[in-house]
Amino acid sequence: MTNLTTFQSIQTELKVNKQGKAFCSMRGAARLAGVDQSALVQSLKTSEGINPSKLATMLINKGFEHDEINEIGIPDIALEVILEYYAFHAGARCTQQAKNMLVAFNYLFH
């Protein structure tokens, strides 16, 4: 699937609030990263615990708190961190899909 096709396939998963802030659903973020939604949810839930996951730590280091990222929506900046994690920092769970989407995301939004 091309980057454009991938973005088009999740367009219903993307929302912009009245303040102009973009959000992506958990399902959409998982699809963009090329991972199972339950794995993403589990990694994000560990941000509430004593030993946060590597992904949760990356998000915390970017200034996000666990209640800012939930089933309702992932802010666009957090989505970029999630894509970076699954592109380069997830070890055996790294995906080419995440790398492709990170490049596309950076091209489109920066």
C-alpha positions in Angstrom: 0.0 0.0 0.0 1.4 3.4 -0.9 1.6 6.2 1.7 -1.2 8.1 0.0 -3.4 5.0 0.0 -2.6 4.3 3.6 -3.5 7.9 4.6 -6.7 7.7 2.6 -7.7 4.4 4.2 -7.6 5.9 7.6 -9.2 9.3 6.9 -12.2 8.5 9.1 -9.7 7.9 11.9 -8.3 11.4 11.7 -10.1 14.4 13.4 -9.4 18.1 13.9 -10.9 19.8 16.9 -12.2 23.4 17.0 -8.8 24.7 18.0 -7.3 23.2 14.9 -5.4 20.4 16.7 -5.3 17.1 14.8 -5.9 13.7 16.4 -5.8 10.2 15.2 -7.7 7.2 16.7 -5.8 4.4 18.4 -6.9 2.1 15.5 -5.6 4.6 12.9 -2.3 5.0 14.7 -1.8 1.3 14.8 -2.6 1.0 11.1 -0.1 3.8 10.2 2.6 2.1 12.3 1.8 -1.3 10.9 1.2 -2.9 14.3 -1.6 -4.6 16.1 -3.9 -2.1 17.9 -3.8 -4.2 21.1 0.1 -4.0 21.2 -0.1 -0.3 20.9 -2.7 0.0 23.6 -0.6 -2.1 25.9 2.5 -0.1 25.3 0.6 3.1 26.1 -1.1 1.7 29.2 2.3 1.1 30.8 2.8 4.9 31.0 0.6 4.8 34.1 2.8 2.3 35.9 6.0 2.5 37.8 8.1 1.0 34.9 6.9 2.7 31.7 7.5 1.1 28.4 10.1 2.5 26.0 7.3 4.1 23.9 5.7 5.6 27.0 9.0 7.0 28.1 9.5 8.6 24.7 6.1 10.2 25.0 6.7 11.4 28.5 10.0 12.9 27.4 8.1 14.9 24.8 5.9 16.3 27.5 2.9 14.0 27.2 1.1 12.6 30.2 -0.7 9.2 30.2 -4.2 10.9 30.2 -3.4 12.9 27.1 -3.2 9.8 24.9 -6.2 7.5 25.1 -8.7 5.5 23.1 -10.4 8.8 22.0 -7.5 10.3 20.2 -3.8 10.6 19.9 -2.5 14.2 19.3 -0.5 14.6 16.0 2.8 15.2 17.8 2.3 12.0 19.8 1.5 10.1 16.6 4.9 11.2 15.2 6.6 9.8 18.4 4.7 6.5 18.0 5.8 6.3 14.3 9.4 7.0 15.3 9.3 4.3 18.0 7.9 1.6 15.6 10.3 2.8 12.9 13.5 2.7 14.9 13.2 1.9 18.6 10.9 -1.1 18.9 13.6 -3.8 18.3 12.1 -6.8 16.6 8.8 -5.0 16.4 10.1 -2.3 14.1 8.1 -2.0 10.8 8.8 -0.7 7.4 5.3 0.7 7.4 6.2 2.9 10.4 9.4 4.1 8.6 7.4 4.9 5.4 4.7 6.8 7.4 7.2 8.7 9.4 8.9 9.9 6.2 5.5 10.8 4.8 4.3 12.5 8.0 7.5 14.6 8.2 7.1 15.6 4.6 3.5 16.5 4.9 3.5 18.3 8.2 6.9 19.9 8.6 
